[in-house]
Amino acid sequence: MKINEFDTPQGALQYRIMDNQAEIIAYRGKDVEVTIPEQIESCPVTRIGKKAFLSNKMIKQITLPESIVRIDDWAFAYCAKLTRMILPYHKMEIGQGIFKECGRLDQIIDEQGDMTGKRTMDIACLLAATMSRLDAFYLFDFENAGTDGWLVQWDARMQYLMSLDDTEGFSKMLLCGEEDYGSKENNLDYYIQQQRKSKVRLAMLRLMHDYGLSEPASNRLKEYLLAHNKGQPTEETWRVVLEEHGDEKEYFQFLIDLGCVTLENFQDLIADMGDSHTEMKAFLMRYHSNQSESQDAFAAFSL
Protein backbone atom coordinates (compact mmCIF):
# COMPACT_ATOMS: atom_id res chain seq x y z
CA MET A 1 0.00 0.00 0.00
CA LYS A 2 1.34 3.39 -0.98
CA ILE A 3 2.53 5.64 1.86
CA ASN A 4 2.55 9.37 1.22
CA GLU A 5 3.65 12.41 3.20
CA PHE A 6 1.86 15.58 4.21
CA ASP A 7 4.27 18.43 4.94
CA THR A 8 4.29 20.25 8.27
CA PRO A 9 6.35 23.40 9.00
CA GLN A 10 9.35 21.36 10.19
CA GLY A 11 8.55 17.82 9.21
CA ALA A 12 6.01 15.51 7.62
CA LEU A 13 3.06 13.31 8.49
CA GLN A 14 3.08 9.93 6.80
CA TYR A 15 -0.36 8.66 5.81
CA ARG A 16 -2.22 6.10 3.76
CA ILE A 17 -5.64 6.10 2.12
CA MET A 18 -8.07 3.20 2.58
CA ASP A 19 -11.74 3.21 1.59
CA ASN A 20 -11.58 6.95 0.91
CA GLN A 21 -10.38 7.64 4.47
CA ALA A 22 -6.92 8.81 5.55
CA GLU A 23 -4.92 7.32 8.41
CA ILE A 24 -1.87 9.02 9.96
CA ILE A 25 0.66 6.24 10.42
CA ALA A 26 3.86 8.09 11.39
CA TYR A 27 5.51 11.45 11.89
CA ARG A 28 9.04 12.64 11.33
CA GLY A 29 10.44 16.09 11.96
CA LYS A 30 11.15 18.73 14.58
CA ASP A 31 7.80 20.48 15.04
CA VAL A 32 6.92 21.59 18.56
CA GLU A 33 3.23 21.81 17.63
CA VAL A 34 1.53 19.51 15.14
CA THR A 35 -1.96 20.02 13.72
CA ILE A 36 -3.54 17.06 11.96
CA PRO A 37 -5.56 18.24 8.94
CA GLU A 38 -9.27 17.52 8.59
CA GLN A 39 -8.73 16.18 5.07
CA ILE A 40 -5.89 14.86 2.94
CA GLU A 41 -6.40 14.31 -0.78
CA SER A 42 -10.10 15.20 -0.27
CA CYS A 43 -10.43 12.25 2.14
CA PRO A 44 -11.33 12.76 5.81
CA VAL A 45 -8.57 11.95 8.31
CA THR A 46 -10.31 9.46 10.58
CA ARG A 47 -7.55 7.52 12.32
CA ILE A 48 -4.24 7.93 14.15
CA GLY A 49 -2.36 4.69 13.60
CA LYS A 50 -0.54 2.44 16.03
CA LYS A 51 2.64 4.05 17.42
CA ALA A 52 2.25 6.97 15.00
CA PHE A 53 4.03 9.45 17.32
CA LEU A 54 5.76 6.92 19.58
CA SER A 55 8.75 8.28 21.51
CA ASN A 56 8.78 11.71 19.88
CA LYS A 57 11.10 13.99 21.85
CA MET A 58 10.10 17.38 20.40
CA ILE A 59 6.32 17.77 20.22
CA LYS A 60 4.60 19.70 23.01
CA GLN A 61 1.13 20.07 21.48
CA ILE A 62 -0.95 18.00 19.06
CA THR A 63 -4.30 19.07 17.62
CA LEU A 64 -6.67 16.49 16.18
CA PRO A 65 -9.57 17.37 13.85
CA GLU A 66 -13.29 16.68 14.35
CA SER A 67 -13.04 13.89 11.76
CA ILE A 68 -10.99 11.57 14.00
CA VAL A 69 -12.91 8.45 15.13
CA ARG A 70 -10.09 6.16 16.27
CA ILE A 71 -6.73 6.43 18.03
CA ASP A 72 -4.77 3.18 17.91
CA ASP A 73 -2.51 1.56 20.50
CA TRP A 74 0.42 3.62 21.82
CA ALA A 75 -0.25 6.37 19.27
CA PHE A 76 1.36 9.07 21.46
CA ALA A 77 3.16 6.89 24.01
CA TYR A 78 6.53 8.01 25.39
CA CYS A 79 6.22 11.53 24.01
CA ALA A 80 8.41 13.05 26.70
CA LYS A 81 7.52 16.71 26.13
CA LEU A 82 3.85 16.39 25.19
CA THR A 83 1.90 18.72 27.49
CA ARG A 84 -1.32 19.48 25.60
CA MET A 85 -3.74 17.60 23.36
CA ILE A 86 -6.54 19.43 21.54
CA LEU A 87 -9.15 17.07 20.20
CA PRO A 88 -12.90 16.67 19.73
CA TYR A 89 -14.81 15.54 22.82
CA HIS A 90 -16.88 13.00 20.91
CA LYS A 91 -17.13 9.24 20.93
CA MET A 92 -14.13 7.53 19.41
CA GLU A 93 -12.37 4.19 19.66
CA ILE A 94 -9.33 4.38 21.91
CA GLY A 95 -6.51 1.85 21.86
CA GLN A 96 -4.42 0.82 24.84
CA GLY A 97 -1.60 2.94 26.23
CA ILE A 98 -2.15 5.90 23.91
CA PHE A 99 -0.54 8.26 26.44
CA LYS A 100 1.71 5.76 28.22
CA GLU A 101 4.63 7.49 29.94
CA CYS A 102 3.54 10.95 28.78
CA GLY A 103 4.49 12.36 32.17
CA ARG A 104 4.08 16.02 31.23
CA LEU A 105 0.63 15.75 29.67
CA ASP A 106 -1.54 18.06 31.77
CA GLN A 107 -4.26 19.27 29.39
CA ILE A 108 -6.63 17.45 27.04
CA ILE A 109 -8.78 20.20 25.59
CA ASP A 110 -12.02 20.05 23.61
CA GLU A 111 -11.37 21.35 20.11
CA GLN A 112 -14.68 23.26 20.23
CA GLY A 113 -14.26 24.57 23.79
CA ASP A 114 -13.48 28.04 25.12
CA MET A 115 -9.71 27.84 25.51
CA THR A 116 -9.70 30.58 28.17
CA GLY A 117 -12.69 29.57 30.31
CA LYS A 118 -11.98 28.22 33.80
CA ARG A 119 -14.46 25.36 33.43
CA THR A 120 -12.85 24.28 30.16
CA MET A 121 -9.34 24.47 31.56
CA ASP A 122 -10.28 22.66 34.77
CA ILE A 123 -11.91 19.81 32.86
CA ALA A 124 -8.97 19.67 30.43
CA CYS A 125 -6.57 19.19 33.32
CA LEU A 126 -8.78 16.70 35.16
CA LEU A 127 -9.26 14.64 32.00
CA ALA A 128 -5.50 14.47 31.43
CA ALA A 129 -5.02 13.46 35.06
CA THR A 130 -7.21 10.38 34.61
CA MET A 131 -4.23 8.92 32.78
CA SER A 132 -1.27 10.62 34.47
CA ARG A 133 -2.43 10.78 38.12
CA LEU A 134 -5.43 8.52 38.70
CA ASP A 135 -4.53 5.54 36.52
CA ALA A 136 -8.25 5.37 35.74
CA PHE A 137 -8.82 4.52 32.08
CA TYR A 138 -12.56 4.22 32.72
CA LEU A 139 -12.63 7.99 33.38
CA PHE A 140 -10.91 8.79 30.08
CA ASP A 141 -14.32 9.64 28.65
CA PHE A 142 -14.58 12.55 26.21
CA GLU A 143 -18.37 12.52 25.99
CA ASN A 144 -19.03 12.72 29.73
CA ALA A 145 -16.00 14.69 30.94
CA GLY A 146 -17.15 17.55 33.15
CA THR A 147 -20.61 16.18 33.90
CA ASP A 148 -21.75 15.85 37.51
CA GLY A 149 -21.55 12.07 37.38
CA TRP A 150 -18.05 12.11 35.90
CA LEU A 151 -16.80 14.54 38.54
CA VAL A 152 -18.26 12.36 41.32
CA GLN A 153 -16.37 9.36 39.95
CA TRP A 154 -13.19 11.42 39.51
CA ASP A 155 -13.29 12.62 43.11
CA ALA A 156 -14.12 9.15 44.41
CA ARG A 157 -11.04 7.75 42.70
CA MET A 158 -8.97 10.64 44.06
CA GLN A 159 -10.19 10.05 47.62
CA TYR A 160 -9.40 6.34 47.31
CA LEU A 161 -5.82 7.08 46.29
CA MET A 162 -5.44 9.71 49.01
CA SER A 163 -6.64 7.20 51.62
CA LEU A 164 -4.16 4.45 50.75
CA ASP A 165 -1.52 3.61 53.32
CA ASP A 166 1.83 5.09 52.27
CA THR A 167 3.41 1.62 52.38
CA GLU A 168 0.80 0.21 49.95
CA GLY A 169 2.51 -1.71 47.15
CA PHE A 170 6.00 -1.71 48.66
CA SER A 171 6.10 -5.43 49.53
CA LYS A 172 4.68 -6.38 46.14
CA MET A 173 7.33 -4.27 44.41
CA LEU A 174 10.09 -6.09 46.30
CA LEU A 175 8.61 -9.53 45.69
CA CYS A 176 8.20 -8.88 41.98
CA GLY A 177 11.73 -7.50 41.67
CA GLU A 178 10.49 -4.38 39.94
CA GLU A 179 13.48 -2.38 41.17
CA ASP A 180 17.17 -3.22 41.27
CA TYR A 181 18.35 -4.69 44.56
CA GLY A 182 20.04 -2.05 46.67
CA SER A 183 18.57 0.90 44.76
CA LYS A 184 17.01 3.78 46.69
CA GLU A 185 13.59 2.68 45.43
CA ASN A 186 13.98 -0.40 47.65
CA ASN A 187 14.29 1.82 50.73
CA LEU A 188 10.98 1.97 52.61
CA ASP A 189 11.47 5.56 53.81
CA TYR A 190 12.16 6.71 50.27
CA TYR A 191 9.15 4.79 48.97
CA ILE A 192 6.86 6.40 51.57
CA GLN A 193 8.18 9.85 50.69
CA GLN A 194 7.42 9.26 47.01
CA GLN A 195 3.91 8.08 47.86
CA ARG A 196 3.29 11.25 49.85
CA LYS A 197 4.61 13.37 47.00
CA SER A 198 2.17 11.66 44.64
CA LYS A 199 -0.67 12.52 47.01
CA VAL A 200 0.54 16.12 47.28
CA ARG A 201 0.60 16.46 43.48
CA LEU A 202 -2.91 15.04 43.25
CA ALA A 203 -4.26 17.28 46.02
CA MET A 204 -2.71 20.40 44.51
CA LEU A 205 -4.02 19.52 41.06
CA ARG A 206 -7.60 19.16 42.30
CA LEU A 207 -7.50 22.31 44.42
CA MET A 208 -6.03 24.35 41.59
CA HIS A 209 -8.70 22.99 39.24
CA ASP A 210 -11.62 22.88 41.63
CA TYR A 211 -14.59 22.86 39.26
CA GLY A 212 -17.33 20.82 40.95
CA LEU A 213 -15.23 20.09 44.05
CA SER A 214 -17.31 19.86 47.24
CA GLU A 215 -16.34 21.91 50.28
CA PRO A 216 -15.72 18.84 52.52
CA ALA A 217 -13.45 17.27 49.88
CA SER A 218 -11.64 20.59 49.43
CA ASN A 219 -11.06 20.89 53.18
CA ARG A 220 -9.64 17.35 53.39
CA LEU A 221 -7.16 18.08 50.61
CA LYS A 222 -6.09 21.35 52.24
CA GLU A 223 -5.60 19.58 55.56
CA TYR A 224 -3.36 17.00 53.91
CA LEU A 225 -1.17 19.64 52.28
CA LEU A 226 -0.88 21.64 55.50
CA ALA A 227 0.04 18.48 57.42
CA HIS A 228 3.04 18.01 55.11
CA ASN A 229 4.14 21.63 54.93
CA LYS A 230 7.51 23.13 55.81
CA GLY A 231 7.96 22.89 59.57
CA GLN A 232 5.90 19.71 59.92
CA PRO A 233 7.49 16.28 60.60
CA THR A 234 7.34 15.61 56.85
CA GLU A 235 7.54 18.39 54.26
CA GLU A 236 6.45 16.88 50.94
CA THR A 237 4.13 19.79 50.08
CA TRP A 238 7.01 22.22 50.16
CA ARG A 239 9.43 19.80 48.49
CA VAL A 240 7.11 19.24 45.51
CA VAL A 241 6.67 22.97 44.93
CA LEU A 242 10.37 23.78 45.36
CA GLU A 243 11.76 20.87 43.36
CA GLU A 244 9.18 20.72 40.57
CA HIS A 245 7.73 24.25 40.33
CA GLY A 246 10.50 26.39 41.78
CA ASP A 247 10.08 29.22 39.26
CA GLU A 248 6.28 29.14 38.83
CA LYS A 249 4.54 31.97 40.63
CA GLU A 250 1.10 30.31 40.62
CA TYR A 251 2.38 27.54 42.87
CA PHE A 252 3.92 29.93 45.38
CA GLN A 253 0.73 31.99 45.39
CA PHE A 254 -1.15 28.75 45.97
CA LEU A 255 1.03 28.04 49.03
CA ILE A 256 0.40 31.55 50.35
CA ASP A 257 -3.36 31.29 49.85
CA LEU A 258 -3.38 27.90 51.56
CA GLY A 259 -1.51 29.26 54.58
CA CYS A 260 1.69 27.31 53.96
CA VAL A 261 3.92 30.41 54.16
CA THR A 262 4.05 31.68 57.73
CA LEU A 263 6.14 34.01 59.81
CA GLU A 264 7.43 30.94 61.63
CA ASN A 265 8.67 28.96 58.61
CA PHE A 266 9.61 31.82 56.29
CA GLN A 267 13.35 31.85 57.02
CA ASP A 268 13.57 28.09 56.51
CA LEU A 269 11.78 28.38 53.17
CA ILE A 270 14.23 31.03 51.99
CA ALA A 271 17.19 28.97 53.20
CA ASP A 272 15.99 25.93 51.25
CA MET A 273 15.86 27.99 48.06
CA GLY A 274 19.55 28.82 48.33
CA ASP A 275 20.91 30.85 45.42
CA SER A 276 18.28 29.58 42.99
CA HIS A 277 14.76 30.74 42.10
CA THR A 278 15.61 34.40 42.66
CA GLU A 279 12.28 35.76 41.38
CA MET A 280 10.27 33.51 43.66
CA LYS A 281 12.51 34.37 46.60
CA ALA A 282 11.81 38.04 45.97
CA PHE A 283 8.10 37.27 45.70
CA LEU A 284 8.08 35.51 49.07
CA MET A 285 10.16 38.25 50.67
CA ARG A 286 7.69 40.92 49.53
CA TYR A 287 4.83 38.86 50.95
CA HIS A 288 6.71 38.36 54.23
CA SER A 289 7.50 42.07 54.48
CA ASN A 290 3.84 42.99 53.94
CA GLN A 291 2.72 40.47 56.53
CA SER A 292 5.24 41.75 59.08
CA GLU A 293 4.15 45.35 58.50
CA SER A 294 0.50 44.35 58.91
CA GLN A 295 1.22 42.61 62.19
CA ASP A 296 3.22 45.59 63.47
CA ALA A 297 0.40 47.95 62.53
CA PHE A 298 -2.16 45.75 64.22
CA ALA A 299 -0.03 45.56 67.39
CA ALA A 300 0.35 49.35 67.45
CA PHE A 301 -3.40 49.80 66.96
CA SER A 302 -4.11 47.39 69.84
CA LEU A 303 -1.88 49.41 72.14
For each residue, the residues with C-beta under 8 A, 3 or more apart:
1: 16 18
2: 16 17
3: 14 15 16 25
4: 14 15 16 17 41
5: 12 13 14 15
6: 12 13 14 15 37 40
7: 11 12
8: 11 12 13 27 29 31 34 35
9: 31
10: 29 30 31
11: 7 8 27 28 29 30 31 34
12: 5 6 7 8 27 28 29
13: 5 6 8 24 26 27 34 36
14: 3 4 5 6 24 25 26 27 28
15: 3 4 5 6 22 23 24 25 40 45
16: 1 2 3 4 22 23 25
17: 2 4 20 21 22 23 40 41 43
18: 1 21 23
19:
20: 17 43
21: 17 18 43 44 45 46 47
22: 15 16 17 39 40 41 43 44 45 46 47
23: 15 16 17 18 45 46 47 48 49
24: 13 14 15 27 36 45 47 48 49 52
25: 3 14 15 16 49 52
26: 13 14 49 51 52
27: 8 11 12 13 14 24 34 52 53 56 59
28: 11 12 14
29: 8 10 11 12 58
30: 10 11 58
31: 8 9 10 11 34 58 59
32: 58 59 60 61
33: 59 60 61 62 63
34: 8 11 13 27 31 53 59 61 62 63
35: 8 62 63
36: 13 24 45 48 62 63 64 65 68
37: 6 40 45 65
38: 44 45 65 66 67
39: 22 42 43 44 45 67
40: 6 15 17 22 37 43 45
41: 4 17 22
42: 39
43: 17 20 21 22 39 40
44: 21 22 38 39 67
45: 15 21 22 23 24 36 37 38 39 40 65 67 68
46: 21 22 23 67 68 69 70
47: 21 22 23 24 68 69 70 71 72
48: 23 24 36 52 53 64 68 70 71 72 75 76
49: 23 24 25 26 52 72 75
50: 72 73 74 75 95
51: 26 54 72 73 74 75 77
52: 24 25 26 27 48 49 72 75 76
53: 27 34 48 56 59 62 75 76 79
54: 51 74 75 76 77 78 79
55: 77 78 79 80
56: 27 53 59 76 78 79 80 81 82
57: 79 80 81
58: 29 30 31 32 81
59: 27 31 32 33 34 53 56 62 79 81 82
60: 32 33 81 82 83 84
61: 32 33 34 82 83 84 85 86
62: 33 34 35 36 53 59 76 82 84 85 86
63: 33 34 35 36 85 86 87 111
64: 36 48 68 71 85 86 87 88 111
65: 36 37 38 45 68 88 111
66: 38 88 90 111 112
67: 38 39 44 45 46
68: 36 45 46 47 48 64 65 71 87 88 92
69: 46 47 92 93
70: 46 47 48 92 93 94 95
71: 47 48 64 68 75 76 92 93 94 95 98
72: 47 48 49 50 51 52 75 95 98
73: 50 51 95 96 97 98
74: 50 51 54 77 78 95 96 97 98 100
75: 48 49 50 51 52 53 54 71 72 95 98
76: 48 52 53 54 56 62 71 79 82 85 98 99 102
77: 51 54 55 74 97 98 99 100 101 102
78: 54 55 56 74 100 101 102
79: 53 54 55 56 57 59 76 82 102 105
80: 55 56 57 101 102 103 104
81: 56 57 58 59 60 104
82: 56 59 60 61 62 76 79 85 99 102 104 105
83: 60 61 104 105 106 107
84: 60 61 62 105 106 107 108 109
85: 61 62 63 64 76 82 105 107 108 109 128
86: 61 62 63 64 109 110 111
87: 63 64 68 108 109 110 111 142
88: 64 65 66 68 92 110 111 112 142
89: 110 111 112 113 142 143 145
90: 66 142 143
91: 142 143
92: 68 69 70 71 88 142
93: 69 70 71
94: 70 71 98 140
95: 50 70 71 72 73 74 75 98
96: 73 74
97: 73 74 77 100
98: 71 72 73 74 75 76 77 94 95
99: 76 77 82 102 105 131 132
100: 74 77 78 97
101: 77 78 80
102: 76 77 78 79 80 82 99 105 131 132
103: 80 132
104: 80 81 82 83
105: 79 82 83 84 85 99 102 108 128 131 132
106: 83 84 125 128 129 132
107: 83 84 85 121 124 125 128
108: 84 85 87 105 124 127 128
109: 84 85 86 87 113 115 120 121 124
110: 86 87 88 89 113 120 123 124 142
111: 63 64 65 66 86 87 88 89
112: 66 88 89
113: 89 109 110 117 120 124
114: 117 120
115: 109 120 121
116: 120 121
117: 113 114 120 121
118: 121 122 211
119: 122 123 146 211
120: 109 110 113 114 115 116 117 123 124
121: 107 109 115 116 117 118 124 125 209
122: 118 119 125 126 209 210 211
123: 110 119 120 126 127 145 146 211
124: 107 108 109 110 113 120 121 127 128
125: 106 107 121 122 128 129 205 208 209
126: 122 123 129 130 145 146 151 154 205 206 209 211
127: 108 123 124 130 139 140 142 145
128: 85 105 106 107 108 124 125 131 132
129: 106 125 126 132 133 134 202 205
130: 126 127 133 134 136 137 139 140 154
131: 99 102 105 128 134 135 137 140
132: 99 102 103 105 106 128 129
133: 129 130 198 201 202 205
134: 129 130 131 139 154 157 158 161 202
135: 131
136: 130 139 140 154 157
137: 130 131 140
138: 141 153
139: 127 130 134 136 150 153 154 157
140: 94 127 130 131 136 137
141: 138 144 145 150
142: 87 88 89 90 91 92 110 127 145
143: 89 90 91
144: 141 147 149 150
145: 89 123 126 127 141 142 150
146: 119 123 126 150 151 211 212
147: 144 150 151
148: 151 152 212
149: 144 152 153
150: 139 141 144 145 146 147 153 154
151: 126 146 147 148 154 155 211 212 213
152: 148 149 155 156
153: 138 139 149 150 156 157
154: 126 130 134 136 139 150 151 157 158
155: 151 152 158 159 206 212 213 214 217
156: 152 153 159 160
157: 134 136 139 153 154 160 161
158: 134 154 155 161 162 202 206
159: 155 156 162 163 217 220
160: 156 157 163 164
161: 134 157 158 164 198 199 202
162: 158 159 199 202 203 220 221 224
163: 159 160
164: 160 161 168 195
165: 168
166: 191 192 195 196
167: 170 171 188 191 192 195
168: 164 165 195
169: 172 173
170: 167 173 174 188 191 192
171: 167 174 175
172: 169 175 176
173: 169 170 176 178 179 185 191
174: 170 171 177 179 186
175: 171 172
176: 172 173
177: 174 181
178: 173
179: 173 174 183 185 186
180: 183 185 186
181: 177 186
182: 186
183: 179 180 186
184: 187 190
185: 173 179 180 190 191
186: 174 179 180 181 182 183 191
187: 184 190 191
188: 167 170 191 192
189: 192 193
190: 184 185 187 193 194
191: 166 167 170 173 185 186 187 188 194 195
192: 166 167 170 188 189 195 196
193: 189 190 196 197 234 236
194: 190 191 197 198
195: 164 166 167 168 191 192 198 199
196: 166 192 193 199 200 228 234 236
197: 193 194 200 201 236 239 240
198: 133 161 194 195 201 202
199: 161 162 195 196 202 203 224 236
200: 196 197 203 204 224 225 228 236 237 240
201: 133 197 198 204 205 240
202: 129 133 134 158 161 162 198 199 205 206
203: 162 199 200 206 207 221 222 224 225
204: 200 201 207 208 225 237 240 251 254
205: 125 126 129 133 201 202 208 209
206: 126 155 158 202 203 209 210 213 217 221
207: 203 204 210 213 218 221 222 225 254 258
208: 125 204 205 250 254
209: 121 122 125 126 205 206
210: 122 206 207 213 218
211: 118 119 122 123 126 146 151
212: 146 148 151 155
213: 151 155 206 207 210 217 218
214: 155 217 218
215: 218 219
216: 219 220
217: 155 159 206 213 214 220 221
218: 207 210 213 214 215 221 222
219: 215 216 222 223
220: 159 162 216 217 223 224
221: 162 203 206 207 217 218 224 225
222: 203 207 218 219 225 226 258
223: 219 220 226 227
224: 162 199 200 203 220 221 227 228
225: 200 203 204 207 221 222 228 229 237 258 260
226: 222 223 229 232 237 258 259 260
227: 223 224 232
228: 196 200 224 225 232 234 235 236 237 238
229: 225 226 232 235 237 238 260 265
230: 235 237 238 260 265 268 269 272
231: 235 262 264 265 268
232: 226 227 228 229 235
233:
234: 193 196 228
235: 228 229 230 231 232 238 239
236: 193 196 197 199 200 228 239 240
237: 200 204 225 226 228 229 230 240 241 255 260
238: 228 229 230 235 241 242 255 260 269 272
239: 197 235 236 242 243
240: 197 200 201 204 236 237 243 244 245
241: 237 238 244 245 246 251 252 254 255
242: 238 239 245 246 272 273 277
243: 239 240 246
244: 240 241
245: 240 241 242 248 251
246: 241 242 243 273 276 277 280
247: 277 279 280
248: 245 251 252 280
249: 252 253 279 280 283
250: 208 253 254
251: 204 241 245 248 254 255
252: 241 248 249 255 256 261 280 283 284
253: 249 250 256 257
254: 204 207 208 241 250 251 257 258
255: 237 238 241 251 252 258 260 261
256: 252 253 259 260 261 287
257: 253 254
258: 207 222 225 226 254 255
259: 226 256 262
260: 225 226 229 230 237 238 255 256
261: 252 255 256 265 266 269 284 287 288
262: 231 259 265 266
263: 266 288 291 292 295
264: 231
265: 229 230 231 261 262 268 269
266: 261 262 263 269 270 284 288
267: 270 271
268: 230 231 265 271 272
269: 230 238 261 265 266 272 273 284
270: 266 267 273 281 284 285
271: 267 268 274
272: 230 238 242 268 269
273: 242 246 269 270 276 277 280 281
274: 271
275: 278
276: 246 273
277: 242 246 247 273 280 281
278: 275 281 282
279: 247 249 282 283
280: 246 247 248 249 252 273 277 283 284
281: 270 273 277 278 284 285
282: 278 279 285 286
283: 249 252 279 280 286 287
284: 252 261 266 269 270 280 281 287 288
285: 270 281 282 288 289
286: 282 283 289 290
287: 256 261 283 284 290 291
288: 261 263 266 284 285 291 292
289: 285 286 292 293
290: 286 287 293 294
291: 263 287 288 294 295
292: 263 288 289 295 296
293: 289 290 296 297
294: 290 291 297 298
295: 263 291 292 298 299
296: 292 293 299 300
297: 293 294 300 301
298: 294 295 301 302
299: 295 296 302 303
300: 296 297 303
301: 297 298
302: 298 299
303: 299 300
